[in-house]
Amino acid sequence: MSDSIPLPEPDGPPPVTVLTAVRRPLRFLGSWWPWRCWAYLGSGFLIGYPVLIVLVVLLGVGVALAVVGIGLLLLIGAVVAGVPLGALERWRLRCVEPVPVPDPHTSLAGAGPAAWLRTRLRERATWREFAYAALLGPVFGAAAFAVIALLAFALILVATPAIVWAIAPDHVMLIPGRPVSGPLEALGGTAVGLVAMLLAAYAGALLAGAQVKTARLLLGPRVEADRILELTRSRVRLVDAFEAERRRIERDLHDGAQQQLVALSMTLGLAELELRGIPQAAGAAALVARGRGEAKVALEQLRDLVRGIHPQVLTDHGLAAAVAEVALRHPVPVSVDLDVPRLAESVETTAYFTVTEALANAAKHSGASHVAVVGRVEGDRLTLTVTDDGRGGADPGAGAGLAGLADRVAMLKGRLVVSSPVGGPTRLRVEVPCSG
């Protein structure tokens, strides 16, 4: 049985865009699409070059006066000028785009000018609109001028018979040195003009389609990219919250339950001493001694649990000391060569639990007789390798904890590489940016 959820059927046919309309030549030429494209391109040409002049002036003067201070304001003005232009362009897209382009900016209703400016400068959408403003004049404006010039030339040729008739007896020359004798002879120019109009129609449609795609890319919201960014940030927040909760549990167990068990063990020890002095209470003294032993076992188990949640030595003395302590208690001989300074807490925590998981896997699954842990800081990256001489064959997909370690390392933009051929050795390599 499939677990997929059926998507709802659309309410109607998809809207016709300029690029889909141009695929049906006869219907396209008989519709309003060519005129809409020409109107869109013509208005873009009228807007694009003034915008280009304004940007050049603001950027040029701003760079020249940057040392004075006022130049920075002009540079900021050049960037922010893309915001109203983006709003105008999204409105102008209605000429050729049936689906409106939503505003990508955060709503700032009631915000003051300073808050508005700070927010807009932090938004990626503002910088995309600035890029669109820089493209509008020299790229789309120039291309639109070429299409509109071709259209104007085509209309003049189409109207050649009427022009010849209107200015008679003066002559019109379509070809230099050969005057047109009358309206009938000028029909050849009309035929050429109609062909030029066809070229202008298709060129305008293709150019308008390209500009629509560019506008959607630069002036619209990046839904998927923003969603992925927010999901990544939420994962980081969840990991941080999980680490904070681990630390809280560790502190509660260390300062609460562990101290109570220590006090209980001492109380039972005192009770045992008192009962040993009473011959009739020998049985009770034995029971108290047994309870004291069980309390000691529970205390040792609790200490191991606390150490596994988050070792205090990691917080106090760093990664090298924490790994050395784990190596001393490991059932397999472990050599540790960690020459690393104190690092960010997230980096040290991730590195520590990666090493402990690798050591636990080596003890449980590999049958190794020796494990080596080596760590260095190379540039801005912490590199750790854990190598054992066991039987190999470790599979990250077999539930050995390696997939979880890879996810944890990936949260810090690091990577985990496992090499474990059958017969060994198994080598786990971790690279994590030191900044965390």
N, C-alpha and C positions, 0 to 999 in steps of 0.2 A: 504494500500500500504506500502510495506516495504521501510525503508529509508536506508537500508544497501547498501553498494557499493560492487559489485562483484569483487572478486580478480582475477587477470590475471592467466590464466592457465600456469603451468610451461612449459618450452621449451622442456623438455625431462624427462625421468625417473630419480628419485633421485639417487645420486651416491651411489655405493655399499661400505659400510664400513666393517670393519673386523667383527663386531658383527652381521651384517646382512648376511655376507657371511657364517659364521659358522652355520647358521640355516639350510643350505642345505648341509648335510654331504658329499654326494658323489661328488657334484660339488666342494665343498671346498677342499676335499682331492686331487682332480685331478687338482687343480689350483695352481697358484704361491703363494697363500695366506700363506700357512704354512711356506714357505721359506722366504717370506717377514717378517713375524712375528718373525721368528728365527733371521733373520739379524737385525731387529730392537732391539730385546731384547739383542742380543749379543753385538751390538755396545753400547747399554745403559749400560751394565755391565762394558764394558771397560772404559766408561766415568764416571760412577757413583762413583766408589770407589776412583779414584784420586780426584774427586770433594769433596767427603766426607773427605778425608785426608786434603785437602787444607782448608776446612771450619773448621775442628777441630783445625788445627794449628793456623789459624788466630784468631778464637774465643778464644782459650785457651791462646795464647800469648797476645792477645788484652786485655782480662780480667786481666791477671797478670800484664800487664804494663799500665793499665788504669790510675793509679795514676801519672805516669810519663808524660803522654800526648801522647806519640807515640802509646799507646795501643788504643786510640780512633780512630786513623787513620787506625789501623789494623781492628778494628771492622767495621768501615765504608767500608773498602775494602772488608770485608767478605759479607756485604750486597749488595754492588754494583756488586760483582762478579756474582751475579745471573742474571744480565742484559745480558752479552754476552752468558752465559749458556742458558738463555731463547731463545735468537736468534738461537743458535745452535739446541736446542730442537725443535723449530718450524720448522726449516729446516729438521731435522731428521724425523719429523712426516710424511713427504711425503712418507715414506716407507709403511705406513699402513693407512694413512688418505687421502682420495681423495680431501677433502675440506681444503684448506690452512687456518692456524690460523693466523689472522692478528696481526700485532705488536700493542700492547696496549699503547705504549708510545707516548708522544707528540713529534712531529718532532722538532729537535733543530739544524737545519742546520745553520752553521755559528756561533753557540754559543761557548763561551770559555769554558775551563775545569771547572772553578768555577761555571759558570751558569749551565753547564750540570750536575754537581754533585748536586747542590742545587735542581734543578728541579727533578732529578731522585730520590732523597731522599724523596721528598714530594709526589711522585706518589705512589699510592697504588699498581700499577702493579709491581714496584720494590720489594716491600715486599712480594708479592705473588710469584714472581720468586725466591726470597730467600727461601721461604717455599718449593717450588718445588725442589730447589737444596738440601735442607736438607732431602727431601724424596727420592731423586733419588738413593743415594747409599744404605742406610740401608734397604729401603723397596723394591723399584723396582729392584735395583741391586741384592739384595739377591734372590728375586724371579726369576729374569732372570737367575742367576747362577744355580738355581735348575733345571729350564727348559732346559738350555743348557747342563747341566750334564746328565740329562735324555736322551736328544737327542744323546749325544756322546756315552752313554752306549748302546742305541738302535742301532746306526749305527755299533758299534763293534759286537753286536749280529747278526745283519743282515749279516755282512761280515764274520761270523764264518766259513762257508764252505771254502771260499777262503783262510782264514788264516790257517785252518787245512791243506789244500792242499799245501800251500806255505812253511810251516815249517816242513812238513813230512821229515824224520821219527820221528821228535820230536812230543810230544803229547800236546794237549790242554785240559784243564779241565774246563768245564762249571759248573760242580758240584764238590766241593772238594772231592777228593778221587776217582773220576770216570773219567778217561781220555776218550776223544772222539777218537774212532777208525778210523774214516774217514769222508770225506765230507758229505756222506749221513746221517750219524748219527748227524752231526752238523746242519742239517736242522731244528731240533727242536729249536735250539738257534735262527735261522733265524725267525721262527714263533713268538717266544717271542719278538725278536727285532722289528718285524713289529707292534706288539701290543703296544710296548713301544713308537714307533714312532707316532702311533695314539694318544696316551696319550699326548706326547710332542706337537703334532700339536694342539690339542684342548686346552691344558693348555697354550701354547704360544699365541693362538688366544685370549683366555679370558683375559690373563694378558696384552696383547697388547691393547685390547679394554679398560680395566680398566685404563691403563696408558694414553691412548688417552683422555678419559673423564677427568682424572685428569689434564692433560696438557691443555686441552681446558678451564677448570675451572680456573687454576692458571696462565697460560701463555697468554691467550687471553683476549680481552677487555670485560669488563662487560657492555654490551650494555644497558640492561634494567636498571641495578642498576645506571649506570652513567646518563641515561636519567632521571630516577626518581629524582636523586640528583640534576640535572640541573633544572628540572621543579620546585623542591622545592625551590631552590635558586632563580629562576626567580619569583616565587610567593612572596617570601620575598622581593625581590627588588621592585616588583610592589606595595606591601603594603607600603614599606618605601617611595616610590615615591608618593603614594597617600596621606600619612600622611604629607609629605613635602608640597604637593600642598594645602592640607587643611590649613596648617599653613600659607602659603603665602596668600591664600584667606582671612583668618581671619585677618591677618595684614593689607591687603589692605582695607578691609571693616572698620576695627577699626580706622586706621589712615587716611583713605581717605573719603569714603562716609559718615561715621558716623560724622566726624568732619565737613564736609560740611553741613550736616543736622543741626548740632548744630549752625553753623554760620548762616544758613538760618533762623532758629527759632529766633535767637537773632535779626537779621535784620528785620524780620517781627514784632517782639515785639517793636523795636524802631519806625518802621513805624506806628504801631498802636498808640503809644503814640503821635506822631506828628499829626496824623489825628484826634485824639480825641479833640485836641485843636482848630479844625476848625469846626464850627457848620454845614457848608454846606457839610462836608465830613463824616457825620455820617454813611452813607451806605457803603462808602469805608472802613471806620474803621472796620465795622462789617465783611466785606469780608476778610480783612487782619487778623482779629482775628480768623476767621474760618480757613484761610490758616495756621496760626500759630498752631492751634490745630491739624490740619491734619499732619503738620510737626512733632509735638510731637509724634503723634501715629506712624508715619513712623519710627521715631527714636527709639521708644520702640521696634517695630517689628524688626528693624535692629539689635538692641542690643541682642534681643533673638536669632536672626539668628546667629550672631557672637558667642554668648555663646554656641550655639549648634554645631557650626563647631569645635571650640576648645577654651574652656574657658581660659582666661588669668590667672584666679586664680589657675588653675591646674598647669600651668607653674611656677607661682610665689610661691605658698604655698603648692602644693602637693595634693595627692588624698583625704585625709581626709577633707581638707578645701573645695575642689571642690564639693565633695558629700554633705557636710553640706549645701553649698549654694543651690544646687539643691533641697535638702529636704525642705528648707525654702519656696521655690516657688512652691512646689508640691501641687496639690489640695487635696491629701489624706495625713493625718498625717503620718510622717515618723520619726522613731527613728533611729539615726545613732550611731553606736559603732565601730569606726574604730581606732584601735591602731596600726598604721603602720608607719614606717619611710619613708623618701624619697626613692623612688625606681627608677629603670631605666625608662627612658621616655616612651619606648614602653610598659612597664608593666603598668605604671600609666595610659597611654592613653587607653589601652585595658580594664583595670579594670573600668575606669571611664565610658566609653561608654557602657560597659556591665551593670553597675548599672543603668545608665540613661535609657537604653532600657528596662530593667526589670521594672523600675518605670513607664515608659510610658505605658507598657503593663498592669501593675496593674491598672493604672488610666483609661485606655480605655476599658479593657475587663473583669477585675476580679470582679468589684463591691466591692472591699475591703474597709474596714473602717480604716485599719492600716497596715503599711508596716514597717518591721524592716530590717536594713542593718547592718551586722556584718562583720568585717574583721580583720584578724590576719596574722602575718608572723610566720609560723611554719617551723623551719629549714631553708631551702632555697626556700620555696614556699609561695606564697601569697594565702590565702584562703579567699574567699568572699562568703557570703550567703545573699540572698535577699528573705525574707519570707513575704507573705501577707495572710490575712485571708479571701480572696475572695472565689468565687464559684468554682475555680479550672478548670480542664479540658483543660489546655493549651496544644496545640499540636504543636511540632516543625515543622511539615510538613504543617501547615495550613497558613503559610505566616506571622506569628507573629514576624518575625525577629530573632527567636531563632536559626534557622539554620545558618544564617549569623554570629551570635555571636559565635556559635560553631566553624565555619571556622576560625574566627579571633583568637579565643583562641588557636586553633590547630596550627596556625602559630608560636606561641611561645612555642610549645610543652606542652601546657596545656590541660585541659579538662573542659567541662561544663556538669553538670548533672542537669536535671530538673525533679522534682517530683511534679506532679499536678493531684492528683486523683479528680474525680468528687465530688463536694461538698467542695473541699479545704482541707487544705491550699495548696498554691503553693510555692514551695521552689526551688530556683535556686542557685546552688553551683558552684563556679568557683575556679579552682586551676591553678596557673600560676607560673613557676619558676621565682624567683626574678631577676635572671640574664638577663631575656628577651631573 
